[in-house]
């Protein structure tokens, strides 16, 4: 019987044993070997429940940032080796958790390109724009979708221009700027949404200024029927129907 077995009462993947191992996986101040042994045990069982448990490691930041990154990168590699069972668990994880960057990295190596974009879009759609509890997860999913440089990412992102969280709104504007050449038939709708943002004085100054700066870089026209929000008017003027910085 191994050291872990002596602690956790056997090597069978009962829910009780899984739960005990997950507690150790979440010990941010423990030695790396302590967490690694628990993760190896959970991966070795490779049941749906044990894989759900080992993925909890992605939600915890260890005391040592060096070992935190090392362990998460190691876990990505180990999950990829497991194939389809890991893929199923990763999809579930992406649909509900907030810290998904490493999980998405693993899934990208297991999915086809088409499936990966679809899985990211589905995970983002599972978090409504008015859901204030999943701001971090939405921001990370937006970043992952942007990195795909796929037109379907644009479709997935558009509703989050009007997200509850300022961080998500700004991340969405940044993403659409990077994907602008892929907006295609959605370009007109996106322009109208951005125009509405910079005229909305109920939004934070940070969001309207961030959006205005992106519109200027993209050469997006303003809606002449709407006055600029005060925070935008402080930094920009309208010249030839578009935003411009005042001359010094």
Order of alpha helices (4+ residues) and beta strands (2+ residues): alpha-alpha-alpha-alpha-alpha-alpha-alpha-alpha-alpha-alpha-alpha-alpha-alpha-alpha-beta-beta
